Amino acid sequence: QAQLVESGGGLVQAGGSLTLSCAASERTISTRTMGWFRQAPGKAREFVAGITWTGRTTSYADSVKGRFAISRDNAKNTVSLQMSSLKPEDTAVYYCGTSTPFGMSVGQTETLYEHWGQGTPVTVYA
């Protein structure tokens, strides 16, 4: 069972950038779609971005399109989320999760994902 560890969160001023990283303990994630989700205080966890195992297909929530970029390095068992032009509404705990092996598309439903990490908090101040 893959164990995921997110890192890279922090405190940033609006308009700034952060890069989150998700590291896996096993190479099994190299064959799985990976996703980033976030959960703001008092709100449900929501999809942010996802990437298929080949890296050829990505998907983004409308709220982050053009500002966030997801990528992966299967050799290093890592998935990254580059976040720019951050807004206060991006404040949340960010989680990565694994999904379908050898999938050719990215699902945006939380129930499609498993093996969540502990999350990394991102706080964007105005």
Phi, psi and chi 1 to 4 in degrees:
 res  aa     phi    psi   chi1   chi2   chi3   chi4
   1 GLN       -  126.9  179.1  173.0  -21.7      -
   2 ALA   -69.9  138.9      -      -      -      -
   3 GLN  -111.5  130.7  -68.7 -174.7  -33.1      -
   4 LEU  -111.9  141.7  -53.1  176.9      -      -
   5 VAL  -131.1  117.3  178.1      -      -      -
   6 GLU   -91.6  149.2  -58.5   94.3  -22.2      -
   7 SER  -153.7  169.2   62.2      -      -      -
   8 GLY   104.0   -6.3      -      -      -      -
   9 GLY   -71.3  170.4      -      -      -      -
  10 GLY   169.7 -164.5      -      -      -      -
  11 LEU  -104.1  127.6 -176.8   65.5      -      -
  12 VAL  -143.8  147.4   63.0      -      -      -
  13 GLN   -77.5  149.4 -169.9  171.5   18.8      -
  14 ALA   -53.3  137.5      -      -      -      -
  15 GLY    93.7  -11.6      -      -      -      -
  16 GLY   -84.3 -173.9      -      -      -      -
  17 SER  -132.4  153.6  -59.7      -      -      -
  18 LEU  -146.9  151.8  -80.3  175.9      -      -
  19 THR  -122.3  120.8  -63.3      -      -      -
  20 LEU   -94.3  149.2  -53.5 -176.5      -      -
  21 SER  -129.1  143.9 -179.1      -      -      -
  22 CYS  -124.4  116.8  173.2      -      -      -
  23 ALA  -109.7  138.6      -      -      -      -
  24 ALA  -112.2  149.3      -      -      -      -
  25 SER   -84.1  -14.5   60.4      -      -      -
  26 GLU  -130.1  154.0  -64.3 -177.4    3.3      -
  27 ARG   -76.5   -2.7  -85.8 -166.3  -75.0  179.3
  28 THR   -62.2  -22.9   50.4      -      -      -
  29 ILE   -70.8  -16.2   73.4  158.0      -      -
  30 SER   -65.2  -17.0   64.4      -      -      -
  31 THR  -106.9    9.3   60.6      -      -      -
  32 ARG  -118.5  145.9  -69.9 -179.5  174.5  -90.2
  33 THR   -61.5  139.5  -66.6      -      -      -
  34 MET  -122.0  147.3  -62.9  -65.5  -66.3      -
  35 GLY  -137.4  151.5      -      -      -      -
  36 TRP  -109.0  131.8  -77.2   97.6      -      -
  37 PHE  -125.4  165.7  -76.9   69.4      -      -
  38 ARG  -142.5  154.7   66.4 -173.6 -179.3 -172.6
  39 GLN  -137.3  114.2 -173.7  166.9   20.0      -
  40 ALA   -86.3  157.3      -      -      -      -
  41 PRO   -55.7  128.8  -26.6   35.4      -      -
  42 GLY    77.2    5.5      -      -      -      -
  43 LYS  -122.3  162.7  -65.0 -172.2  176.3 -179.0
  44 ALA   -76.0  158.0      -      -      -      -
  45 ARG   -67.6  136.2 -169.9  178.3  -63.5 -172.9
  46 GLU  -128.9  150.7   64.7  175.0    1.7      -
  47 PHE   -67.8  139.8  174.5   81.5      -      -
  48 VAL  -115.8  -54.3  175.6      -      -      -
  49 ALA  -159.6  155.0      -      -      -      -
  50 GLY  -148.0  160.3      -      -      -      -
  51 ILE  -146.8  136.3 -173.8  167.6      -      -
  52 THR   -73.0  168.4   54.3      -      -      -
  53 TRP   -63.3  -28.4   68.9  -74.0      -      -
  54 THR   -81.9  -16.7   60.5      -      -      -
  55 GLY    83.2   -0.7      -      -      -      -
  56 ARG   -79.6  -24.7  -68.1  174.2 -174.4  164.1
  57 THR  -121.3  130.7  -59.9      -      -      -
  58 THR  -127.2  161.0   57.8      -      -      -
  59 SER  -146.3  144.1  178.5      -      -      -
  60 TYR  -134.4  149.0  -62.3   91.5      -      -
  61 ALA   -67.9  147.0      -      -      -      -
  62 ASP   -56.2  -33.6  -71.2  -17.6      -      -
  63 SER   -68.7  -16.2   58.9      -      -      -
  64 VAL  -119.3   -2.7  -53.3      -      -      -
  65 LYS   -58.0  134.8  -81.5 -178.9 -176.9  176.4
  66 GLY    84.6  -10.4      -      -      -      -
  67 ARG  -115.5  -32.0  -60.0 -172.3  -60.8  119.3
  68 PHE  -110.6  151.2  -69.8   12.4      -      -
  69 ALA  -140.3  127.1      -      -      -      -
  70 ILE  -101.9  143.7 -171.5  170.6      -      -
  71 SER  -149.4  168.4   60.5      -      -      -
  72 ARG  -145.9  154.8   67.4 -172.2  -59.3  157.2
  73 ASP  -130.6   97.0 -174.9  -24.3      -      -
  74 ASN   -66.1  -27.5  -73.8  -19.9      -      -
  75 ALA   -66.8  -29.7      -      -      -      -
  76 LYS  -103.5    1.3  -64.3 -178.2  178.1  179.6
  77 ASN    56.4   43.3  -59.9  -33.9      -      -
  78 THR  -130.0  152.0   58.8      -      -      -
  79 VAL  -130.4  134.5  178.4      -      -      -
  80 SER  -119.1  155.2  -62.8      -      -      -
  81 LEU  -132.4  108.8 -176.5   68.4      -      -
  82 GLN   -88.7  123.1  -68.2  178.9  -68.7      -
  83 MET  -118.3  127.0  -52.0 -173.8  -64.3      -
  84 SER  -132.0  169.1   59.4      -      -      -
  85 SER    48.8   46.4  -58.3      -      -      -
  86 LEU   -65.2  146.5  -76.1  161.6      -      -
  87 LYS  -121.5  156.5  -54.6  174.3 -178.7  179.8
  88 PRO   -55.0  -31.8  -29.9   37.1      -      -
  89 GLU   -72.3   -5.6   49.7  -96.2   45.1      -
  90 ASP   -83.4   -6.0  -66.4  -41.3      -      -
  91 THR   -61.2  124.7  -65.7      -      -      -
  92 ALA  -179.2  172.5      -      -      -      -
  93 VAL   -92.7  128.6  177.5      -      -      -
  94 TYR  -103.1  132.4  -75.8   70.6      -      -
  95 TYR  -124.0  148.2  -59.0   88.2      -      -
  96 CYS  -113.4  153.0   64.0      -      -      -
  97 GLY  -147.5  158.6      -      -      -      -
  98 THR   -99.2  151.8   64.3      -      -      -
  99 SER  -134.9 -146.3 -172.1      -      -      -
 100 THR   -59.4  130.9  -49.9      -      -      -
 101 PRO   -72.6  138.1   20.8  -28.2      -      -
 102 PHE    57.1   26.4  -55.9  110.9      -      -
 103 GLY   -70.8  150.7      -      -      -      -
 104 MET  -107.5    3.4  -58.7  -54.2  -69.0      -
 105 SER  -142.9  168.4   62.4      -      -      -
 106 VAL  -112.0  120.0  176.9      -      -      -
 107 GLY   -85.2  150.8      -      -      -      -
 108 GLN  -109.9    5.7  -61.5 -170.5   -0.3      -
 109 THR   -91.4  131.4  -54.8      -      -      -
 110 GLU   -57.8  -35.8 -176.9 -178.5   -4.2      -
 111 THR   -68.0  -12.7   53.6      -      -      -
 112 LEU   -78.6   -9.3  -64.7  174.1      -      -
 113 TYR  -112.8  155.7  -67.0   79.3      -      -
 114 GLU  -149.6 -174.3   56.6 -176.7   -3.9      -
 115 HIS    53.4   51.0  -58.8  146.2      -      -
 116 TRP   -70.7  148.7  -60.1   98.3      -      -
 117 GLY   -84.2 -171.7      -      -      -      -
 118 GLN   -85.2  -11.1   82.8  -68.6  -16.4      -
 119 GLY    90.1  155.4      -      -      -      -
 120 THR  -132.3  128.0 -174.9      -      -      -
 121 PRO   -81.3  139.7   27.5  -31.6      -      -
 122 VAL  -123.8  126.6  171.3      -      -      -
 123 THR  -124.1  122.0  -58.3      -      -      -
 124 VAL  -112.9  121.3 -175.7      -      -      -
 125 TYR  -110.0  148.4   63.2   93.8      -      -
 126 ALA   -77.0      -      -      -      -      -
